């Protein structure tokens, strides 16, 4: 990934803001973005030995098939 791909991009789709308004908007958004990205920490899930060694849960029993394939 290049540096250009990581740079946030802002697009004004309506209105005619002044340079001061754009500068204020960019400052507020940049501060909010840096604050959120600094606090965004994903916890690494810890997997116990039990979870590693246990077998998968079996599928539920099919109630539509009679026992021993007997229908009578």
PDB file of N, CA, C and O in Angstrom:
ATOM      1  N   UNK A   1       0.853  -1.171   0.000  1.00  0.00           N
ATOM      2  CA  UNK A   1       0.000   0.000   0.000  1.00  0.00           C
ATOM      3  C   UNK A   1       0.895   1.228   0.000  1.00  0.00           C
ATOM      4  O   UNK A   1       1.821   1.329   0.806  1.00  0.00           O
ATOM      5  N   UNK A   2       0.625   2.145  -0.888  1.00  0.00           N
ATOM      6  CA  UNK A   2       1.449   3.332  -0.969  1.00  0.00           C
ATOM      7  C   UNK A   2       0.959   4.383   0.022  1.00  0.00           C
ATOM      8  O   UNK A   2      -0.124   4.269   0.596  1.00  0.00           O
ATOM      9  N   UNK A   3       1.778   5.399   0.203  1.00  0.00           N
ATOM     10  CA  UNK A   3       1.427   6.460   1.152  1.00  0.00           C
ATOM     11  C   UNK A   3       0.202   7.238   0.683  1.00  0.00           C
ATOM     12  O   UNK A   3      -0.576   7.719   1.506  1.00  0.00           O
ATOM     13  N   UNK A   4       0.026   7.365  -0.619  1.00  0.00           N
ATOM     14  CA  UNK A   4      -1.134   8.084  -1.153  1.00  0.00           C
ATOM     15  C   UNK A   4      -2.434   7.364  -0.815  1.00  0.00           C
ATOM     16  O   UNK A   4      -3.470   8.008  -0.649  1.00  0.00           O
ATOM     17  N   UNK A   5      -2.394   6.029  -0.712  1.00  0.00           N
ATOM     18  CA  UNK A   5      -3.593   5.274  -0.376  1.00  0.00           C
ATOM     19  C   UNK A   5      -4.007   5.475   1.077  1.00  0.00           C
ATOM     20  O   UNK A   5      -5.188   5.342   1.398  1.00  0.00           O
ATOM     21  N   UNK A   6      -3.080   5.789   1.948  1.00  0.00           N
ATOM     22  CA  UNK A   6      -3.360   5.939   3.370  1.00  0.00           C
ATOM     23  C   UNK A   6      -3.770   7.361   3.756  1.00  0.00           C
ATOM     24  O   UNK A   6      -4.248   7.582   4.869  1.00  0.00           O
ATOM     25  N   UNK A   7      -3.595   8.307   2.870  1.00  0.00           N
ATOM     26  CA  UNK A   7      -3.920   9.693   3.169  1.00  0.00           C
ATOM     27  C   UNK A   7      -5.431   9.875   3.136  1.00  0.00           C
ATOM     28  O   UNK A   7      -6.072   9.543   2.139  1.00  0.00           O
ATOM     29  N   UNK A   8      -6.015  10.405   4.230  1.00  0.00           N
ATOM     30  CA  UNK A   8      -7.459  10.651   4.214  1.00  0.00           C
ATOM     31  C   UNK A   8      -7.832  11.655   3.135  1.00  0.00           C
ATOM     32  O   UNK A   8      -7.068  12.568   2.823  1.00  0.00           O
ATOM     33  N   UNK A   9      -9.002  11.473   2.578  1.00  0.00           N
ATOM     34  CA  UNK A   9      -9.455  12.341   1.499  1.00  0.00           C
ATOM     35  C   UNK A   9     -10.790  12.954   1.883  1.00  0.00           C
ATOM     36  O   UNK A   9     -11.644  12.287   2.468  1.00  0.00           O
ATOM     37  N   UNK A  10     -10.967  14.224   1.552  1.00  0.00           N
ATOM     38  CA  UNK A  10     -12.201  14.936   1.860  1.00  0.00           C
ATOM     39  C   UNK A  10     -12.709  15.561   0.566  1.00  0.00           C
ATOM     40  O   UNK A  10     -11.944  16.137  -0.208  1.00  0.00           O
ATOM     41  N   UNK A  11     -14.018  15.434   0.349  1.00  0.00           N
ATOM     42  CA  UNK A  11     -14.605  15.998  -0.866  1.00  0.00           C
ATOM     43  C   UNK A  11     -15.836  16.819  -0.492  1.00  0.00           C
ATOM     44  O   UNK A  11     -16.731  16.328   0.197  1.00  0.00           O
ATOM     45  N   UNK A  12     -15.877  18.049  -0.941  1.00  0.00           N
ATOM     46  CA  UNK A  12     -17.021  18.926  -0.710  1.00  0.00           C
ATOM     47  C   UNK A  12     -17.964  18.745  -1.899  1.00  0.00           C
ATOM     48  O   UNK A  12     -17.587  18.997  -3.044  1.00  0.00           O
ATOM     49  N   UNK A  13     -19.186  18.307  -1.619  1.00  0.00           N
ATOM     50  CA  UNK A  13     -20.114  18.005  -2.710  1.00  0.00           C
ATOM     51  C   UNK A  13     -21.185  19.069  -2.893  1.00  0.00           C
ATOM     52  O   UNK A  13     -21.894  19.073  -3.899  1.00  0.00           O
ATOM     53  N   UNK A  14     -21.306  19.974  -1.923  1.00  0.00           N
ATOM     54  CA  UNK A  14     -22.358  20.975  -2.038  1.00  0.00           C
ATOM     55  C   UNK A  14     -21.928  22.246  -1.310  1.00  0.00           C
ATOM     56  O   UNK A  14     -21.235  22.181  -0.294  1.00  0.00           O
ATOM     57  N   UNK A  15     -22.325  23.358  -1.814  1.00  0.00           N
ATOM     58  CA  UNK A  15     -22.013  24.625  -1.168  1.00  0.00           C
ATOM     59  C   UNK A  15     -20.728  25.242  -1.703  1.00  0.00           C
ATOM     60  O   UNK A  15     -20.084  24.701  -2.602  1.00  0.00           O
ATOM     61  N   UNK A  16     -20.375  26.371  -1.134  1.00  0.00           N
ATOM     62  CA  UNK A  16     -19.174  27.078  -1.550  1.00  0.00           C
ATOM     63  C   UNK A  16     -18.460  27.581  -0.298  1.00  0.00           C
ATOM     64  O   UNK A  16     -18.545  28.768   0.017  1.00  0.00           O
ATOM     65  N   UNK A  17     -17.755  26.700   0.425  1.00  0.00           N
ATOM     66  CA  UNK A  17     -17.114  27.122   1.669  1.00  0.00           C
ATOM     67  C   UNK A  17     -15.891  28.005   1.404  1.00  0.00           C
ATOM     68  O   UNK A  17     -15.229  27.895   0.372  1.00  0.00           O
ATOM     69  N   UNK A  18     -15.618  28.876   2.365  1.00  0.00           N
ATOM     70  CA  UNK A  18     -14.426  29.721   2.273  1.00  0.00           C
ATOM     71  C   UNK A  18     -13.209  28.905   2.698  1.00  0.00           C
ATOM     72  O   UNK A  18     -13.341  27.799   3.223  1.00  0.00           O
ATOM     73  N   UNK A  19     -12.040  29.457   2.467  1.00  0.00           N
ATOM     74  CA  UNK A  19     -10.811  28.762   2.863  1.00  0.00           C
ATOM     75  C   UNK A  19     -10.733  28.595   4.375  1.00  0.00           C
ATOM     76  O   UNK A  19     -10.234  27.583   4.866  1.00  0.00           O
ATOM     77  N   UNK A  20     -11.228  29.595   5.120  1.00  0.00           N
ATOM     78  CA  UNK A  20     -11.217  29.497   6.580  1.00  0.00           C
ATOM     79  C   UNK A  20     -12.148  28.383   7.058  1.00  0.00           C
ATOM     80  O   UNK A  20     -11.817  27.645   7.986  1.00  0.00           O
ATOM     81  N   UNK A  21     -13.315  28.267   6.420  1.00  0.00           N
ATOM     82  CA  UNK A  21     -14.250  27.204   6.789  1.00  0.00           C
ATOM     83  C   UNK A  21     -13.670  25.828   6.471  1.00  0.00           C
ATOM     84  O   UNK A  21     -13.826  24.894   7.258  1.00  0.00           O
ATOM     85  N   UNK A  22     -13.011  25.697   5.342  1.00  0.00           N
ATOM     86  CA  UNK A  22     -12.366  24.421   4.992  1.00  0.00           C
ATOM     87  C   UNK A  22     -11.252  24.088   5.970  1.00  0.00           C
ATOM     88  O   UNK A  22     -11.100  22.937   6.380  1.00  0.00           O
ATOM     89  N   UNK A  23     -10.473  25.096   6.343  1.00  0.00           N
ATOM     90  CA  UNK A  23      -9.379  24.866   7.286  1.00  0.00           C
ATOM     91  C   UNK A  23      -9.921  24.433   8.643  1.00  0.00           C
ATOM     92  O   UNK A  23      -9.366  23.538   9.280  1.00  0.00           O
ATOM     93  N   UNK A  24     -11.006  25.069   9.084  1.00  0.00           N
ATOM     94  CA  UNK A  24     -11.610  24.693  10.361  1.00  0.00           C
ATOM     95  C   UNK A  24     -12.165  23.273  10.298  1.00  0.00           C
ATOM     96  O   UNK A  24     -11.985  22.492  11.231  1.00  0.00           O
ATOM     97  N   UNK A  25     -12.837  22.942   9.204  1.00  0.00           N
ATOM     98  CA  UNK A  25     -13.374  21.597   9.027  1.00  0.00           C
ATOM     99  C   UNK A  25     -12.266  20.552   9.027  1.00  0.00           C
ATOM    100  O   UNK A  25     -12.385  19.520   9.688  1.00  0.00           O
ATOM    101  N   UNK A  26     -11.207  20.809   8.302  1.00  0.00           N
ATOM    102  CA  UNK A  26     -10.094  19.856   8.242  1.00  0.00           C
ATOM    103  C   UNK A  26      -9.442  19.688   9.608  1.00  0.00           C
ATOM    104  O   UNK A  26      -9.058  18.577   9.973  1.00  0.00           O
ATOM    105  N   UNK A  27      -9.312  20.763  10.362  1.00  0.00           N
ATOM    106  CA  UNK A  27      -8.705  20.678  11.691  1.00  0.00           C
ATOM    107  C   UNK A  27      -9.561  19.840  12.629  1.00  0.00           C
ATOM    108  O   UNK A  27      -9.042  19.002  13.367  1.00  0.00           O
ATOM    109  N   UNK A  28     -10.872  20.063  12.601  1.00  0.00           N
ATOM    110  CA  UNK A  28     -11.766  19.311  13.482  1.00  0.00           C
ATOM    111  C   UNK A  28     -11.790  17.836  13.105  1.00  0.00           C
ATOM    112  O   UNK A  28     -11.697  16.972  13.977  1.00  0.00           O
ATOM    113  N   UNK A  29     -11.913  17.541  11.816  1.00  0.00           N
ATOM    114  CA  UNK A  29     -11.963  16.149  11.363  1.00  0.00           C
ATOM    115  C   UNK A  29     -10.629  15.451  11.620  1.00  0.00           C
ATOM    116  O   UNK A  29     -10.612  14.297  12.049  1.00  0.00           O
ATOM    117  N   UNK A  30      -9.529  16.125  11.367  1.00  0.00           N
ATOM    118  CA  UNK A  30      -8.216  15.511  11.600  1.00  0.00           C
ATOM    119  C   UNK A  30      -8.003  15.204  13.079  1.00  0.00           C
ATOM    120  O   UNK A  30      -7.471  14.149  13.424  1.00  0.00           O
ATOM    121  N   UNK A  31      -8.417  16.121  13.953  1.00  0.00           N
ATOM    122  CA  UNK A  31      -8.281  15.897  15.396  1.00  0.00           C
ATOM    123  C   UNK A  31      -9.154  14.737  15.845  1.00  0.00           C
ATOM    124  O   UNK A  31      -8.707  13.892  16.621  1.00  0.00           O
ATOM    125  N   UNK A  32     -10.393  14.684  15.369  1.00  0.00           N
ATOM    126  CA  UNK A  32     -11.293  13.589  15.737  1.00  0.00           C
ATOM    127  C   UNK A  32     -10.752  12.260  15.225  1.00  0.00           C
ATOM    128  O   UNK A  32     -10.818  11.250  15.926  1.00  0.00           O
ATOM    129  N   UNK A  33     -10.218  12.257  14.006  1.00  0.00           N
ATOM    130  CA  UNK A  33      -9.658  11.037  13.425  1.00  0.00           C
ATOM    131  C   UNK A  33      -8.442  10.553  14.219  1.00  0.00           C
ATOM    132  O   UNK A  33      -8.336   9.364  14.520  1.00  0.00           O
ATOM    133  N   UNK A  34      -7.533  11.453  14.557  1.00  0.00           N
ATOM    134  CA  UNK A  34      -6.336  11.042  15.297  1.00  0.00           C
ATOM    135  C   UNK A  34      -6.695  10.591  16.711  1.00  0.00           C
ATOM    136  O   UNK A  34      -6.077   9.667  17.240  1.00  0.00           O
ATOM    137  N   UNK A  35      -7.686  11.233  17.324  1.00  0.00           N
ATOM    138  CA  UNK A  35      -8.130  10.837  18.666  1.00  0.00           C
ATOM    139  C   UNK A  35      -8.759   9.441  18.629  1.00  0.00           C
ATOM    140  O   UNK A  35      -8.472   8.602  19.483  1.00  0.00           O
ATOM    141  N   UNK A  36      -9.607   9.205  17.650  1.00  0.00           N
ATOM    142  CA  UNK A  36     -10.263   7.900  17.549  1.00  0.00           C
ATOM    143  C   UNK A  36      -9.273   6.794  17.201  1.00  0.00           C
ATOM    144  O   UNK A  36      -9.347   5.705  17.769  1.00  0.00           O
ATOM    145  N   UNK A  37      -8.354   7.053  16.284  1.00  0.00           N
ATOM    146  CA  UNK A  37      -7.406   6.021  15.902  1.00  0.00           C
ATOM    147  C   UNK A  37      -6.425   5.711  17.033  1.00  0.00           C
ATOM    148  O   UNK A  37      -5.912   4.595  17.117  1.00  0.00           O
ATOM    149  N   UNK A  38      -6.159   6.693  17.904  1.00  0.00           N
ATOM    150  CA  UNK A  38      -5.264   6.440  19.038  1.00  0.00           C
ATOM    151  C   UNK A  38      -5.941   5.564  20.082  1.00  0.00           C
ATOM    152  O   UNK A  38      -5.278   4.778  20.759  1.00  0.00           O
ATOM    153  N   UNK A  39      -7.258   5.693  20.216  1.00  0.00           N
ATOM    154  CA  UNK A  39      -7.981   4.908  21.216  1.00  0.00           C
ATOM    155  C   UNK A  39      -8.511   3.588  20.683  1.00  0.00           C
ATOM    156  O   UNK A  39      -8.939   2.740  21.465  1.00  0.00           O
ATOM    157  N   UNK A  40      -8.492   3.397  19.384  1.00  0.00           N
ATOM    158  CA  UNK A  40      -9.035   2.173  18.791  1.00  0.00           C
ATOM    159  C   UNK A  40      -8.011   1.048  18.920  1.00  0.00           C
ATOM    160  O   UNK A  40      -7.057   0.954  18.148  1.00  0.00           O
ATOM    161  N   UNK A  41      -8.235   0.212  19.904  1.00  0.00           N
ATOM    162  CA  UNK A  41      -7.327  -0.908  20.135  1.00  0.00           C
ATOM    163  C   UNK A  41      -8.167  -2.175  20.147  1.00  0.00           C
ATOM    164  O   UNK A  41      -9.087  -2.316  20.953  1.00  0.00           O
ATOM    165  N   UNK A  42      -7.848  -3.079  19.261  1.00  0.00           N
ATOM    166  CA  UNK A  42      -8.581  -4.342  19.200  1.00  0.00           C
ATOM    167  C   UNK A  42      -7.918  -5.329  20.157  1.00  0.00           C
ATOM    168  O   UNK A  42      -6.702  -5.520  20.140  1.00  0.00           O
ATOM    169  N   UNK A  43      -8.743  -5.943  20.981  1.00  0.00           N
ATOM    170  CA  UNK A  43      -8.220  -6.946  21.896  1.00  0.00           C
ATOM    171  C   UNK A  43      -7.937  -8.233  21.131  1.00  0.00           C
ATOM    172  O   UNK A  43      -8.732  -8.673  20.300  1.00  0.00           O
ATOM    173  N   UNK A  44      -6.801  -8.816  21.429  1.00  0.00           N
ATOM    174  CA  UNK A  44      -6.449 -10.083  20.818  1.00  0.00           C
ATOM    175  C   UNK A  44      -7.147 -11.186  21.606  1.00  0.00           C
ATOM    176  O   UNK A  44      -6.914 -11.332  22.806  1.00  0.00           O
ATOM    177  N   UNK A  45      -7.999 -11.959  20.945  1.00  0.00           N
ATOM    178  CA  UNK A  45      -8.706 -13.001  21.689  1.00  0.00           C
ATOM    179  C   UNK A  45      -7.732 -14.069  22.188  1.00  0.00           C
ATOM    180  O   UNK A  45      -6.890 -14.571  21.443  1.00  0.00           O
ATOM    181  N   UNK A  46      -7.874 -14.396  23.460  1.00  0.00           N
ATOM    182  CA  UNK A  46      -7.017 -15.442  24.031  1.00  0.00           C
ATOM    183  C   UNK A  46      -7.724 -16.777  23.868  1.00  0.00           C
ATOM    184  O   UNK A  46      -8.906 -16.909  24.184  1.00  0.00           O
ATOM    185  N   UNK A  47      -7.000 -17.748  23.380  1.00  0.00           N
ATOM    186  CA  UNK A  47      -7.560 -19.074  23.169  1.00  0.00           C
ATOM    187  C   UNK A  47      -6.939 -20.009  24.208  1.00  0.00           C
ATOM    188  O   UNK A  47      -5.720 -20.157  24.293  1.00  0.00           O
ATOM    189  N   UNK A  48      -7.817 -20.632  24.990  1.00  0.00           N
ATOM    190  CA  UNK A  48      -7.325 -21.536  26.025  1.00  0.00           C
ATOM    191  C   UNK A  48      -6.960 -22.883  25.413  1.00  0.00           C
ATOM    192  O   UNK A  48      -7.316 -23.183  24.273  1.00  0.00           O
ATOM    193  N   UNK A  49      -6.246 -23.683  26.187  1.00  0.00           N
ATOM    194  CA  UNK A  49      -5.884 -25.029  25.728  1.00  0.00           C
ATOM    195  C   UNK A  49      -7.134 -25.862  25.493  1.00  0.00           C
ATOM    196  O   UNK A  49      -7.166 -26.695  24.588  1.00  0.00           O
ATOM    197  N   UNK A  50      -8.159 -25.640  26.300  1.00  0.00           N
ATOM    198  CA  UNK A  50      -9.416 -26.370  26.132  1.00  0.00           C
ATOM    199  C   UNK A  50     -10.044 -26.056  24.766  1.00  0.00           C
ATOM    200  O   UNK A  50     -10.520 -26.958  24.076  1.00  0.00           O
ATOM    201  N   UNK A  51     -10.043 -24.812  24.393  1.00  0.00           N
ATOM    202  CA  UNK A  51     -10.631 -24.438  23.116  1.00  0.00           C
ATOM    203  C   UNK A  51      -9.827 -24.979  21.945  1.00  0.00           C
ATOM    204  O   UNK A  51     -10.389 -25.267  20.888  1.00  0.00           O
ATOM    205  N   UNK A  52      -8.532 -25.118  22.119  1.00  0.00           N
ATOM    206  CA  UNK A  52      -7.704 -25.645  21.040  1.00  0.00           C
ATOM    207  C   UNK A  52      -7.905 -27.145  20.835  1.00  0.00           C
ATOM    208  O   UNK A  52      -7.837 -27.632  19.707  1.00  0.00           O
ATOM    209  N   UNK A  53      -8.152 -27.878  21.926  1.00  0.00           N
ATOM    210  CA  UNK A  53      -8.198 -29.332  21.819  1.00  0.00           C
ATOM    211  C   UNK A  53      -9.599 -29.905  21.695  1.00  0.00           C
ATOM    212  O   UNK A  53      -9.750 -31.071  21.330  1.00  0.00           O
ATOM    213  N   UNK A  54     -10.606 -29.136  21.983  1.00  0.00           N
ATOM    214  CA  UNK A  54     -11.954 -29.696  21.925  1.00  0.00           C
ATOM    215  C   UNK A  54     -12.367 -29.929  20.483  1.00  0.00           C
ATOM    216  O   UNK A  54     -11.931 -29.223  19.574  1.00  0.00           O
ATOM    217  N   UNK A  55     -13.203 -30.916  20.292  1.00  0.00           N
ATOM    218  CA  UNK A  55     -13.677 -31.191  18.943  1.00  0.00           C
ATOM    219  C   UNK A  55     -14.854 -30.276  18.636  1.00  0.00           C
ATOM    220  O   UNK A  55     -15.462 -29.698  19.536  1.00  0.00           O
ATOM    221  N   UNK A  56     -15.155 -30.160  17.383  1.00  0.00           N
ATOM    222  CA  UNK A  56     -16.250 -29.301  16.974  1.00  0.00           C
ATOM    223  C   UNK A  56     -17.592 -29.823  17.459  1.00  0.00           C
ATOM    224  O   UNK A  56     -17.755 -31.018  17.703  1.00  0.00           O
ATOM    225  N   UNK A  57     -18.529 -28.934  17.593  1.00  0.00           N
ATOM    226  CA  UNK A  57     -19.867 -29.309  18.026  1.00  0.00           C
ATOM    227  C   UNK A  57     -20.531 -30.089  16.901  1.00  0.00           C
ATOM    228  O   UNK A  57     -20.467 -29.707  15.732  1.00  0.00           O
ATOM    229  N   UNK A  58     -21.173 -31.198  17.282  1.00  0.00           N
ATOM    230  CA  UNK A  58     -21.805 -32.020  16.254  1.00  0.00           C
ATOM    231  C   UNK A  58     -23.049 -31.333  15.714  1.00  0.00           C
ATOM    232  O   UNK A  58     -23.618 -30.438  16.338  1.00  0.00           O
ATOM    233  N   UNK A  59     -23.445 -31.778  14.547  1.00  0.00           N
ATOM    234  CA  UNK A  59     -24.648 -31.246  13.934  1.00  0.00           C
ATOM    235  C   UNK A  59     -25.865 -31.724  14.714  1.00  0.00           C
ATOM    236  O   UNK A  59     -25.811 -32.789  15.329  1.00  0.00           O
ATOM    237  N   UNK A  60     -26.953 -30.975  14.706  1.00  0.00           N
ATOM    238  CA  UNK A  60     -28.155 -31.420  15.414  1.00  0.00           C
ATOM    239  C   UNK A  60     -28.733 -32.674  14.762  1.00  0.00           C
ATOM    240  O   UNK A  60     -28.553 -32.913  13.568  1.00  0.00           O
ATOM    241  N   UNK A  61     -29.437 -33.475  15.584  1.00  0.00           N
ATOM    242  CA  UNK A  61     -30.067 -34.676  15.062  1.00  0.00           C
ATOM    243  C   UNK A  61     -31.166 -34.314  14.090  1.00  0.00           C
ATOM    244  O   UNK A  61     -31.896 -33.342  14.285  1.00  0.00           O
ATOM    245  N   UNK A  62     -31.272 -35.102  13.049  1.00  0.00           N
ATOM    246  CA  UNK A  62     -32.343 -34.885  12.078  1.00  0.00           C
ATOM    247  C   UNK A  62     -33.574 -35.619  12.564  1.00  0.00           C
ATOM    248  O   UNK A  62     -33.579 -36.847  12.653  1.00  0.00           O
ATOM    249  N   UNK A  63     -34.598 -34.884  12.874  1.00  0.00           N
ATOM    250  CA  UNK A  63     -35.837 -35.472  13.393  1.00  0.00           C
ATOM    251  C   UNK A  63     -36.728 -36.008  12.277  1.00  0.00           C
ATOM    252  O   UNK A  63     -37.683 -36.738  12.541  1.00  0.00           O
ATOM    253  N   UNK A  64     -36.419 -35.649  11.033  1.00  0.00           N
ATOM    254  CA  UNK A  64     -37.264 -36.113   9.935  1.00  0.00           C
ATOM    255  C   UNK A  64     -36.931 -37.533   9.490  1.00  0.00           C
ATOM    256  O   UNK A  64     -37.705 -38.128   8.740  1.00  0.00           O
ATOM    257  N   UNK A  65     -35.803 -38.097   9.928  1.00  0.00           N
ATOM    258  CA  UNK A  65     -35.422 -39.466   9.579  1.00  0.00           C
ATOM    259  C   UNK A  65     -35.737 -40.364  10.767  1.00  0.00           C
ATOM    260  O   UNK A  65     -35.185 -40.154  11.847  1.00  0.00           O
ATOM    261  N   UNK A  66     -36.613 -41.364  10.602  1.00  0.00           N
ATOM    262  CA  UNK A  66     -36.945 -42.255  11.716  1.00  0.00           C
ATOM    263  C   UNK A  66     -35.734 -43.103  12.111  1.00  0.00           C
ATOM    264  O   UNK A  66     -34.822 -43.297  11.308  1.00  0.00           O
ATOM    265  N   UNK A  67     -35.726 -43.609  13.354  1.00  0.00           N
ATOM    266  CA  UNK A  67     -34.638 -44.450  13.841  1.00  0.00           C
ATOM    267  C   UNK A  67     -34.518 -45.692  12.988  1.00  0.00           C
ATOM    268  O   UNK A  67     -35.534 -46.314  12.675  1.00  0.00           O
ATOM    269  N   UNK A  68     -33.344 -46.068  12.610  1.00  0.00           N
ATOM    270  CA  UNK A  68     -33.087 -47.286  11.854  1.00  0.00           C
ATOM    271  C   UNK A  68     -33.745 -47.297  10.490  1.00  0.00           C
ATOM    272  O   UNK A  68     -33.877 -48.353   9.872  1.00  0.00           O
ATOM    273  N   UNK A  69     -34.150 -46.157  10.026  1.00  0.00           N
ATOM    274  CA  UNK A  69     -34.782 -45.996   8.721  1.00  0.00           C
ATOM    275  C   UNK A  69     -36.108 -46.739   8.611  1.00  0.00           C
ATOM    276  O   UNK A  69     -36.615 -46.949   7.509  1.00  0.00           O
ATOM    277  N   UNK A  70     -36.668 -47.137   9.750  1.00  0.00           N
ATOM    278  CA  UNK A  70     -37.975 -47.817   9.737  1.00  0.00           C
ATOM    279  C   UNK A  70     -39.054 -46.753   9.742  1.00  0.00           C
ATOM    280  O   UNK A  70     -39.008 -45.801  10.521  1.00  0.00           O
ATOM    281  N   UNK A  71     -39.992 -46.923   8.891  1.00  0.00           N
ATOM    282  CA  UNK A  71     -41.078 -45.957   8.842  1.00  0.00           C
ATOM    283  C   UNK A  71     -42.397 -46.548   9.348  1.00  0.00           C
ATOM    284  O   UNK A  71     -43.409 -45.849   9.401  1.00  0.00           O
ATOM    285  N   UNK A  72     -42.388 -47.823   9.717  1.00  0.00           N
ATOM    286  CA  UNK A  72     -43.643 -48.444  10.096  1.00  0.00           C
ATOM    287  C   UNK A  72     -43.666 -48.760  11.491  1.00  0.00           C
ATOM    288  O   UNK A  72     -44.659 -49.294  11.986  1.00  0.00           O
TER     289      UNK A  72
END
